[in-house]
Amino acid sequence: MSFDGVLLEKLHKEISFLKTGRISKINESGDTDFILTIRHERQNYQMMLSFSSDYSRIHLTNRLYDSVLNPKSFTMLLRKHIEGYFIDDIINYECDRILYFKVSGYNELSDLNHKYLICEVMGRYSNLVLTDENFIIIDALKHDGVGEYNRTILPNAKYEFPLNNKINPMALSKEEIDNIFMEKNPKNPKELMDLFNGVSLNLAYPVFNTDFHSDSFYDYLHKDIKPITFTNFKGKMDFYYYPLEGNIIKEYDTLSNLLDDYYYQMDLRAKVKLKTNDLSTFVKKQIQKYEKKIEKLNLELLDTAKADKLKLYGELLLSSPNMKEKKSMVNILNYYTNEMIDIPLDPKFTILENSNRYFKKYQKLKSSVSYIEEQMEIAKNEIEYFKVIEYQLKDASINDALEIQAELINGKYLFKNVPKNKKKEKPKLLTYILENGTLITVGKNNVQNEYLTHKMAKPNEMWFHIKDAPGSHVVVHNMGELTEEEIRAGAMVAAYYSTYQESSSVAVDYTRVRNIKKIPGKRACFVSYTHQSTIYIDPDSDYIYKLKVKKQWTMRIKNLATSMMKSWHV
């Protein structure tokens, strides 16, 4: 895997400045993900610790991750034991995929304690273990008897690091590496990986593409980091701390920025898929269903073109009522063109009866045209609706996706048991704060868009939306004249949260909220507007990431306090 021991050693050096920092908060971001807030030199740093099977990693992050409101018992245990503790040291174990934090702090009896938080970033064997100063396990995220590496990961057991016969390459000098190459003589990347700890194919393959293997290996190990994503030898996007081979896709300043960017969307999509029972697949199937329906309706509409021909057959047969012989085909003069024409007949019926049958088919086809056109319009509206949903799911957080799922359940597209008396919660909207204090709110799904535009926003506030394409409703909460900075910020947010996120010179319309109207006969998320101005802007993800996000905790605390007061009065 790309996240090998050598890369973790480089990351270890990158985050080592956090020594003496204080773990001020521990949040749970998913079943296997945790966010540590570390206070260091009057600044907060967010550290992502993920121990999922597919996306295990450690890095600093500037992104906004959803926090679980009801964390599991292990998270509460971490808060009890190490929240408020100081980081004495950060250690990478033998260039393996294990990073552990030595922390110290005072307990409730004011006794100084030392503990270890051990992060094993090892794919499906990833784990987070908390031990005391003697490496006696207090608890672990994943319990295991005598499992992989013949270790016991259970409370009160002695923690043991995984044992192997590999050599730590980062602890060796150039001469020592040369001697090992001469003695062991690894002949291919696999043998190199079996010889040294923390070496993956991303490092081993380039070494054997050179003439001097030991020299290249030592040089690659000690290169200054230049994090990149690149196309690997399998033709897939990969990442590493230095561009050793392949076509570079993107360069980064730090390994944390690289890992944050690389894993964020993939990990988020996996969580959303798990929480919503793969909502994206359902939406795609709905789009395909209605597209097939339109194809079928178009074929039926083509059949209606035969209606005039059926009417003609009926009229011509009606003009020859004296034909007594029952045939399967009759040749009659077409008095409109003065040409003879063959008309198929059902020999079981008379000429007049066949004529009536043709007239009935004609009437049926003519009356079906309006029905077919109506069904086609419904199918087109459904495709438009589900394509908007499809776009919204691409950048949806778990809460956003759950709101979309609830919307589909309310629309009878999905079926799920929902408590009858469940109180309807207000949508959780993303709000940015500009440097001058102006708030910009984004609606990331239909529920949020409707609430923001038609309920939350005031009539004289400015509303932004990408022109002629699906996108988020964005409101700049300023009822006066907007500055150029506010207009560009609102347009940047609207362009970023749209289907043109990767485009340049994106057209964004903006107007006062009072000029927004619902479209009759369509869902509330579709609107029309007037008196708009247009600005062209290049979406910039770095600009969006640097915007300050308004936290929702203040409102949640107020609501909690209100409910507590009510319970006391009772």
PyMOL commands that set and color helices and strands:
alter all, ss='L'
color gray80, all
select helices_A, chain A and resi 5-18+73-82+123-125+148-150+169-171+174-184+189-195+201-207+213-221+255-275+279-318+351-394+398-410+446-456+484-496+513-515+541-546+553-569
alter helices_A, ss='H'
color red, helices_A
select strands_A, chain A and resi 22-28+33-40+43-50+57-61+86-92+98-106+112-120+127-132+137-140+144-146+152-153+228-231+237-240+247-251+329-334+339-344+430-433+439-443+462-466+473-476+506-512+516-518+527-529+533-537+548-549
alter strands_A, ss='S'
color yellow, strands_A
deselect
rebuild
show_as cartoon
